[in-house]
Amino acid sequence: MRAIEKKDLPLLHVWFNDPDLVFGLGDIHFPSSLLQQEKWLERMQKNEATIRLMAQEIGGPTIGYTGFWNIHWRDRRAEHAVVIDPAYRGKKYGQEVILTCARYAFEEMDLSRLDATILAANPASLKVYQACGFKVEGTLRSHALRNGKRVDRIMLGLLDSEYFALVKKNNYWDTAEGGK
């Protein structure tokens, strides 16, 4: 994970103007210009309740975008989301990004809880979040509109104790798959 830089804006611009990619995202993204992406980055860098990050292989390509939204420092919780470039999906990058963010949230930021919301129209994201220990906590029925149809939003949560138990059980950070 690394901070978003101005050099990343053209790639983010491509991703957030890709209708197939944004279909599964919880928030609607309208087509935007590169100038709008620049203004978005300026707003994000001033927002103390948000940490936006690029996911990149060490010495390799940028594979996605992630971060923490609506950070509540007093309550020690935040929302998490991840977008993986379609070219890198199905290769366990999503799981690695989620667990790396959870590690940072619980071991460095001292958060006690992460929330995630997944549209029911995006079962792959639901599956990967559950593989990372997130538990389904509820459903907001007919919460979003995608392609003219109402879809549910699934609410998930991960507590710090659940994260620590999962990585200990799987020796995640001690294996070749974890902690690259």
C-alpha positions in Angstrom: 0.0 0.0 0.0 1.1 3.5 -0.7 -0.2 7.0 -0.8 -2.0 8.2 -3.9 0.1 10.5 -6.0 -0.8 12.8 -8.9 0.8 10.3 -11.3 -1.9 7.8 -10.3 -4.8 10.1 -11.5 -4.8 8.8 -15.1 -5.2 5.2 -13.9 -7.9 6.2 -11.4 -9.6 8.1 -14.1 -9.7 5.0 -16.3 -11.0 2.8 -13.5 -13.7 5.3 -12.4 -14.9 5.8 -15.9 -15.2 2.0 -16.6 -18.9 1.1 -16.3 -18.3 -2.6 -15.7 -15.9 -1.8 -12.8 -18.1 0.8 -11.1 -21.2 -1.4 -11.5 -20.2 -3.3 -8.4 -19.2 -0.4 -6.3 -21.3 0.7 -3.4 -21.3 4.4 -4.3 -22.3 5.6 -7.7 -19.5 7.0 -9.9 -20.4 9.3 -12.7 -18.1 9.8 -15.7 -15.5 12.3 -14.7 -12.7 14.3 -16.3 -9.1 14.2 -15.3 -9.5 17.7 -13.8 -12.4 16.4 -11.6 -10.0 13.5 -10.5 -7.4 16.2 -9.5 -10.0 18.1 -7.5 -11.1 14.8 -5.9 -7.5 14.0 -4.8 -7.2 17.5 -3.3 -10.4 17.0 -1.2 -9.3 13.5 -0.1 -5.9 14.8 1.1 -7.6 17.4 3.3 -10.1 14.9 4.8 -8.8 13.6 8.1 -11.5 11.0 8.2 -10.2 9.3 5.1 -7.1 7.5 4.1 -6.9 6.6 0.4 -4.2 4.2 -0.9 -3.0 2.6 -4.0 -2.3 -1.2 -3.9 0.9 -2.1 -5.7 3.1 -5.1 -6.0 6.5 -4.4 -4.6 8.5 -3.2 -7.6 5.6 -4.1 -9.8 2.3 -2.8 -11.2 -0.4 -1.0 -9.4 -3.2 -3.5 -9.0 -5.9 -1.5 -7.2 -7.2 1.2 -4.9 -8.2 0.9 -1.3 -8.4 2.8 2.0 -10.4 3.7 5.0 -13.5 5.9 4.9 -15.4 7.7 7.7 -12.7 7.0 10.2 -14.1 7.5 13.7 -11.0 8.0 15.9 -13.0 8.1 19.2 -14.9 4.9 18.4 -11.8 3.3 16.8 -13.7 2.2 13.7 -13.6 2.9 10.0 -15.2 1.7 6.7 -13.0 -0.2 4.3 -13.3 -0.8 0.6 -11.1 -2.1 -2.2 -11.1 -1.9 -6.0 -9.0 -4.4 -7.9 -8.1 -3.7 -11.5 -10.0 -6.2 -13.7 -6.7 -7.5 -15.1 -5.7 -8.7 -11.6 -8.9 -10.2 -10.4 -9.1 -13.9 -9.4 -5.5 -14.0 -8.3 -6.1 -13.5 -4.5 -5.0 -9.8 -4.7 -8.2 -8.7 -3.1 -7.7 -10.9 -0.1 -4.2 -9.7 0.3 -5.2 -6.1 0.1 -8.0 -6.5 2.6 -5.8 -8.4 5.1 -3.0 -5.9 4.7 -5.4 -3.0 5.4 -6.8 -4.9 8.4 -3.3 -5.4 9.7 -2.6 -1.7 9.4 -6.0 -0.8 10.9 -5.7 -3.0 13.9 -1.9 -3.0 14.5 -0.9 0.5 13.6 -4.1 2.7 13.7 -5.3 0.9 16.9 -8.8 0.5 15.4 -11.2 -2.0 17.0 -13.6 -2.5 14.0 -13.7 -2.3 10.3 -17.0 -2.1 8.3 -17.6 -2.9 4.7 -20.7 -2.7 2.5 -21.1 -4.9 -0.6 -23.8 -4.8 -3.2 -25.6 -8.1 -3.6 -24.8 -7.6 -7.3 -21.1 -8.2 -6.5 -20.9 -11.7 -5.0 -17.1 -11.9 -5.7 -16.5 -9.1 -3.2 -18.7 -10.6 -0.6 -16.9 -13.9 -0.9 -13.4 -12.3 -0.5 -14.4 -10.2 2.5 -15.9 -13.3 4.2 -12.7 -15.2 3.4 -10.9 -12.4 5.3 -13.1 -12.9 8.4 -15.7 -10.3 7.9 -19.1 -11.3 9.1 -22.5 -10.4 7.5 -24.3 -8.2 10.0 -27.3 -7.1 8.0 -28.9 -6.3 4.7 -30.3 -3.0 3.5 -33.0 -4.1 1.2 -33.4 -2.4 -2.3 -30.7 0.1 -1.2 -29.0 0.8 -4.6 -30.1 1.1 -8.2 -28.0 -0.7 -10.8 -29.0 -1.1 -14.5 -32.6 -0.1 -13.6 -33.0 -2.7 -10.8 -32.9 -2.3 -7.1 -30.2 -4.3 -5.3 -29.5 -5.0 -1.7 -26.5 -3.7 0.2 -24.9 -6.2 2.6 -23.3 -4.9 5.7 -20.2 -6.6 7.0 -17.9 -6.1 10.0 -14.6 -7.3 11.3 -13.5 -6.9 14.9 -9.8 -6.7 15.9 -10.2 -9.9 17.9 -11.6 -11.8 14.9 -8.7 -10.5 12.7 -6.0 -11.6 15.2 -7.6 -15.0 15.6 -7.8 -15.5 11.8 -4.2 -14.6 11.1 -3.0 -16.6 14.0 -5.0 -19.7 13.0 -3.7 -19.5 9.4 -0.2 -18.2 10.2 -1.0 -15.7 7.6 1.9 -13.3 8.0 4.3 -16.2 8.5 3.5 -17.8 5.1 4.7 -17.1 1.5 1.1 -15.8 0.7 0.9 -13.2 3.4 3.0 -10.2 4.1 4.7 -9.9 0.7 
